[in-house]
Amino acid sequence: MTSDPGFLGLLAERGIGRPSREQAFGLIALDVRRDLIDAVAAAHYPTPTIDNLIEMTAVGVNARYIADLSRLGYRPKAVQNLVEFRALGITPEWIGAFARIGYANVPADDLVQLKALNVTPEYVMGFERVGYRNMRVDDLVQLKALNITPDFARWAAGQRGPLPPVNDLVEMKVFDRRR
């Protein structure tokens, strides 16, 4: 395998740098493409490093993925967020499903937490149906981490009357070993 001199020139021209021997092998083995470099620049991300390009390509970040996120009006702050997103399976469709239920423009770190805990739009809508409206992402993450379901919230309301605040649900779940 040999490096493409034109591609090496592009890396230098864009301020990305010259790859080491190992990096050059990674670029070739993963088939890092010019369109990824162009998409990163077009989306106004900071100039990626060679290792960033290798990481993005390894997890499947490509020009289309970046463009699809941009079309949603979504642009994570850093290329590392793109790597996290793709590695976790955060897709434009998944983000769009949250936007449709009122969770548009969720910060990248919050999306990562939601996806890491498998918080789905259906999970959120379950709480909406019980009566919890416009919940904060932090509350959703906490509820999911403790496996608190809308059914548990309904049960808790039956024990205490009106819907308890999220903090009370957490306390009830932590101290009630039966559930």
C-alpha atoms as a printed R data frame, in Angstrom:
    type eleno elety resid chain resno       x      y      z
1   ATOM     1    CA   MET     A     1   0.000  0.000  0.000
2   ATOM     2    CA   THR     A     2   1.219  3.454 -0.836
3   ATOM     3    CA   SER     A     3  -0.095  6.858  0.095
4   ATOM     4    CA   ASP     A     4  -1.734  8.989 -2.578
5   ATOM     5    CA   PRO     A     5   0.476 12.080 -3.001
6   ATOM     6    CA   GLY     A     6  -2.602 14.148 -3.915
7   ATOM     7    CA   PHE     A     7  -4.348 13.160 -0.704
8   ATOM     8    CA   LEU     A     8  -1.224 13.892  1.335
9   ATOM     9    CA   GLY     A     9  -1.084 17.292 -0.339
10  ATOM    10    CA   LEU     A    10  -4.734 17.901  0.586
11  ATOM    11    CA   LEU     A    11  -3.991 17.086  4.236
12  ATOM    12    CA   ALA     A    12  -1.128 19.565  4.265
13  ATOM    13    CA   GLU     A    13  -3.101 22.207  2.337
14  ATOM    14    CA   ARG     A    14  -5.997 22.023  4.819
15  ATOM    15    CA   GLY     A    15  -3.683 22.359  7.820
16  ATOM    16    CA   ILE     A    16  -4.277 18.799  8.957
17  ATOM    17    CA   GLY     A    17  -0.631 17.816  8.693
18  ATOM    18    CA   ARG     A    18   1.508 14.982  7.433
19  ATOM    19    CA   PRO     A    19   0.644 11.509  8.689
20  ATOM    20    CA   SER     A    20   3.143  9.280 10.432
21  ATOM    21    CA   ARG     A    21   3.742  5.883  8.868
22  ATOM    22    CA   GLU     A    22   1.140  4.291 11.173
23  ATOM    23    CA   GLN     A    23  -1.376  7.055 10.498
24  ATOM    24    CA   ALA     A    24  -0.838  6.727  6.755
25  ATOM    25    CA   PHE     A    25  -1.586  3.023  7.055
26  ATOM    26    CA   GLY     A    26  -4.786  3.837  9.002
27  ATOM    27    CA   LEU     A    27  -5.880  6.403  6.410
28  ATOM    28    CA   ILE     A    28  -5.387  3.867  3.620
29  ATOM    29    CA   ALA     A    29  -6.825  0.867  5.476
30  ATOM    30    CA   LEU     A    30  -9.988  2.737  6.447
31  ATOM    31    CA   ASP     A    31 -10.261  4.534  3.116
32  ATOM    32    CA   VAL     A    32 -10.513  8.019  4.610
33  ATOM    33    CA   ARG     A    33 -11.953 10.212  1.869
34  ATOM    34    CA   ARG     A    34 -11.676 13.773  0.703
35  ATOM    35    CA   ASP     A    35 -15.456 14.244  0.952
36  ATOM    36    CA   LEU     A    36 -15.208 13.728  4.733
37  ATOM    37    CA   ILE     A    37 -12.580 16.462  4.960
38  ATOM    38    CA   ASP     A    38 -14.734 18.724  2.779
39  ATOM    39    CA   ALA     A    39 -17.852 18.032  4.879
40  ATOM    40    CA   VAL     A    40 -16.022 18.806  8.125
41  ATOM    41    CA   ALA     A    41 -14.826 22.110  6.647
42  ATOM    42    CA   ALA     A    42 -18.249 22.958  5.169
43  ATOM    43    CA   ALA     A    43 -19.881 22.410  8.566
44  ATOM    44    CA   HIS     A    44 -17.310 24.792 10.102
45  ATOM    45    CA   TYR     A    45 -15.814 22.326 12.534
46  ATOM    46    CA   PRO     A    46 -12.309 23.001 13.784
47  ATOM    47    CA   THR     A    47  -9.643 21.489 11.555
48  ATOM    48    CA   PRO     A    48  -9.543 17.786 12.361
49  ATOM    49    CA   THR     A    49  -6.367 15.947 13.159
50  ATOM    50    CA   ILE     A    50  -5.317 12.893 11.211
51  ATOM    51    CA   ASP     A    51  -6.366 10.793 14.191
52  ATOM    52    CA   ASN     A    52  -9.797 12.514 14.156
53  ATOM    53    CA   LEU     A    53 -10.241 11.543 10.503
54  ATOM    54    CA   ILE     A    54  -9.275  7.952 11.287
55  ATOM    55    CA   GLU     A    55 -11.670  7.802 14.268
56  ATOM    56    CA   MET     A    56 -14.547  9.339 12.311
57  ATOM    57    CA   THR     A    57 -14.121  6.937  9.425
58  ATOM    58    CA   ALA     A    58 -13.709  3.934 11.751
59  ATOM    59    CA   VAL     A    59 -17.124  4.512 13.349
60  ATOM    60    CA   GLY     A    60 -18.888  5.461 10.109
61  ATOM    61    CA   VAL     A    61 -18.978  9.254 10.188
62  ATOM    62    CA   ASN     A    62 -19.064 10.337  6.574
63  ATOM    63    CA   ALA     A    63 -20.037 13.376  4.536
64  ATOM    64    CA   ARG     A    64 -23.674 12.293  4.337
65  ATOM    65    CA   TYR     A    65 -23.946 11.819  8.107
66  ATOM    66    CA   ILE     A    66 -22.560 15.316  8.708
67  ATOM    67    CA   ALA     A    67 -24.872 16.802  6.054
68  ATOM    68    CA   ASP     A    68 -27.923 14.977  7.448
69  ATOM    69    CA   LEU     A    69 -27.217 16.355 10.924
70  ATOM    70    CA   SER     A    70 -26.771 19.835  9.445
71  ATOM    71    CA   ARG     A    71 -30.083 19.594  7.574
72  ATOM    72    CA   LEU     A    72 -31.749 19.007 10.929
73  ATOM    73    CA   GLY     A    73 -30.126 22.214 12.111
74  ATOM    74    CA   TYR     A    74 -27.866 20.151 14.301
75  ATOM    75    CA   ARG     A    75 -24.148 20.639 14.532
76  ATOM    76    CA   PRO     A    76 -22.310 19.193 17.496
77  ATOM    77    CA   LYS     A    77 -19.560 21.457 18.825
78  ATOM    78    CA   ALA     A    78 -16.596 19.228 17.997
79  ATOM    79    CA   VAL     A    79 -15.631 16.391 15.693
80  ATOM    80    CA   GLN     A    80 -15.229 14.237 18.794
81  ATOM    81    CA   ASN     A    81 -18.981 14.637 19.355
82  ATOM    82    CA   LEU     A    82 -19.539 13.252 15.863
83  ATOM    83    CA   VAL     A    83 -17.476 10.203 16.815
84  ATOM    84    CA   GLU     A    84 -19.483  9.738 20.033
85  ATOM    85    CA   PHE     A    85 -22.763 10.200 18.194
86  ATOM    86    CA   ARG     A    86 -21.981  7.648 15.528
87  ATOM    87    CA   ALA     A    87 -20.439  5.150 17.974
88  ATOM    88    CA   LEU     A    88 -23.614  5.274 20.090
89  ATOM    89    CA   GLY     A    89 -25.916  5.064 17.085
90  ATOM    90    CA   ILE     A    90 -27.271  8.601 17.342
91  ATOM    91    CA   THR     A    91 -28.827  9.123 13.942
92  ATOM    92    CA   PRO     A    92 -30.546 12.104 12.380
93  ATOM    93    CA   GLU     A    93 -33.759 10.064 12.518
94  ATOM    94    CA   TRP     A    94 -33.350  9.466 16.258
95  ATOM    95    CA   ILE     A    95 -32.698 13.177 16.886
96  ATOM    96    CA   GLY     A    96 -35.688 14.051 14.683
97  ATOM    97    CA   ALA     A    97 -37.954 11.784 16.720
98  ATOM    98    CA   PHE     A    98 -37.015 13.731 19.852
99  ATOM    99    CA   ALA     A    99 -37.544 17.045 18.061
100 ATOM   100    CA   ARG     A   100 -41.048 15.948 17.068
101 ATOM   101    CA   ILE     A   101 -42.001 15.436 20.718
102 ATOM   102    CA   GLY     A   102 -40.660 18.826 21.801
103 ATOM   103    CA   TYR     A   103 -36.998 18.098 22.432
104 ATOM   104    CA   ALA     A   104 -35.344 20.042 19.620
105 ATOM   105    CA   ASN     A   105 -31.868 21.553 19.974
106 ATOM   106    CA   VAL     A   106 -30.835 19.241 22.792
107 ATOM   107    CA   PRO     A   107 -27.121 19.796 23.559
108 ATOM   108    CA   ALA     A   108 -24.746 17.123 22.275
109 ATOM   109    CA   ASP     A   109 -23.750 15.966 25.761
110 ATOM   110    CA   ASP     A   110 -27.408 15.482 26.683
111 ATOM   111    CA   LEU     A   111 -28.062 13.483 23.511
112 ATOM   112    CA   VAL     A   112 -25.125 11.248 24.388
113 ATOM   113    CA   GLN     A   113 -26.568 10.642 27.866
114 ATOM   114    CA   LEU     A   114 -30.030  9.904 26.491
115 ATOM   115    CA   LYS     A   115 -28.710  7.441 23.944
116 ATOM   116    CA   ALA     A   116 -26.258  5.781 26.343
117 ATOM   117    CA   LEU     A   117 -29.158  4.971 28.668
118 ATOM   118    CA   ASN     A   118 -31.497  4.072 25.795
119 ATOM   119    CA   VAL     A   119 -33.969  6.814 26.598
120 ATOM   120    CA   THR     A   120 -36.357  6.746 23.655
121 ATOM   121    CA   PRO     A   121 -39.081  9.122 22.513
122 ATOM   122    CA   GLU     A   122 -41.557  6.386 23.490
123 ATOM   123    CA   TYR     A   123 -40.182  6.363 27.041
124 ATOM   124    CA   VAL     A   124 -40.597 10.148 27.242
125 ATOM   125    CA   MET     A   125 -44.120  9.970 25.803
126 ATOM   126    CA   GLY     A   126 -45.031  7.389 28.449
127 ATOM   127    CA   PHE     A   127 -44.317 10.007 31.101
128 ATOM   128    CA   GLU     A   128 -46.212 12.625 29.075
129 ATOM   129    CA   ARG     A   129 -49.289 10.350 29.058
130 ATOM   130    CA   VAL     A   130 -49.073  9.953 32.844
131 ATOM   131    CA   GLY     A   131 -48.947 13.742 33.239
132 ATOM   132    CA   TYR     A   132 -45.260 14.684 33.364
133 ATOM   133    CA   ARG     A   133 -44.840 17.405 30.748
134 ATOM   134    CA   ASN     A   134 -41.689 19.006 29.341
135 ATOM   135    CA   MET     A   135 -39.331 17.032 31.527
136 ATOM   136    CA   ARG     A   136 -35.729 18.142 31.768
137 ATOM   137    CA   VAL     A   137 -33.159 15.873 30.108
138 ATOM   138    CA   ASP     A   138 -31.392 15.488 33.475
139 ATOM   139    CA   ASP     A   139 -34.627 14.169 35.001
140 ATOM   140    CA   LEU     A   140 -35.179 11.732 32.136
141 ATOM   141    CA   VAL     A   141 -31.627 10.449 32.477
142 ATOM   142    CA   GLN     A   142 -32.009 10.020 36.226
143 ATOM   143    CA   LEU     A   143 -35.334  8.197 35.864
144 ATOM   144    CA   LYS     A   144 -33.995  5.847 33.216
145 ATOM   145    CA   ALA     A   145 -30.788  5.159 35.161
146 ATOM   146    CA   LEU     A   146 -32.914  3.994 38.080
147 ATOM   147    CA   ASN     A   147 -35.318  2.088 35.818
148 ATOM   148    CA   ILE     A   148 -38.232  4.275 36.866
149 ATOM   149    CA   THR     A   149 -41.078  3.758 34.425
150 ATOM   150    CA   PRO     A   150 -44.312  5.604 33.773
151 ATOM   151    CA   ASP     A   151 -46.067  2.678 35.491
152 ATOM   152    CA   PHE     A   152 -43.985  3.296 38.618
153 ATOM   153    CA   ALA     A   153 -44.946  6.984 38.475
154 ATOM   154    CA   ARG     A   154 -48.614  5.992 38.191
155 ATOM   155    CA   TRP     A   155 -48.188  3.648 41.182
156 ATOM   156    CA   ALA     A   156 -46.463  6.411 43.163
157 ATOM   157    CA   ALA     A   157 -49.339  8.798 42.443
158 ATOM   158    CA   GLY     A   158 -51.751  6.176 43.739
159 ATOM   159    CA   GLN     A   159 -49.750  5.976 46.958
160 ATOM   160    CA   ARG     A   160 -49.571  9.740 47.511
161 ATOM   161    CA   GLY     A   161 -52.350 11.362 45.514
162 ATOM   162    CA   PRO     A   162 -51.191 13.797 42.818
163 ATOM   163    CA   LEU     A   163 -48.166 13.084 40.660
164 ATOM   164    CA   PRO     A   164 -45.087 13.351 42.816
165 ATOM   165    CA   PRO     A   165 -42.180 15.512 41.655
166 ATOM   166    CA   VAL     A   166 -39.381 13.652 39.894
167 ATOM   167    CA   ASN     A   167 -37.138 13.923 42.972
168 ATOM   168    CA   ASP     A   168 -39.815 12.164 45.031
169 ATOM   169    CA   LEU     A   169 -40.054  9.389 42.426
170 ATOM   170    CA   VAL     A   170 -36.311  8.911 42.675
171 ATOM   171    CA   GLU     A   171 -36.446  8.830 46.457
172 ATOM   172    CA   MET     A   172 -39.327  6.365 46.433
173 ATOM   173    CA   LYS     A   173 -37.490  4.083 44.016
174 ATOM   174    CA   VAL     A   174 -34.208  4.216 45.907
175 ATOM   175    CA   PHE     A   175 -35.774  3.506 49.304
176 ATOM   176    CA   ASP     A   176 -38.514  1.092 48.206
177 ATOM   177    CA   ARG     A   177 -36.854 -2.247 47.568
178 ATOM   178    CA   ARG     A   178 -40.141 -3.891 46.448
179 ATOM   179    CA   ARG     A   179 -40.155 -2.102 43.082
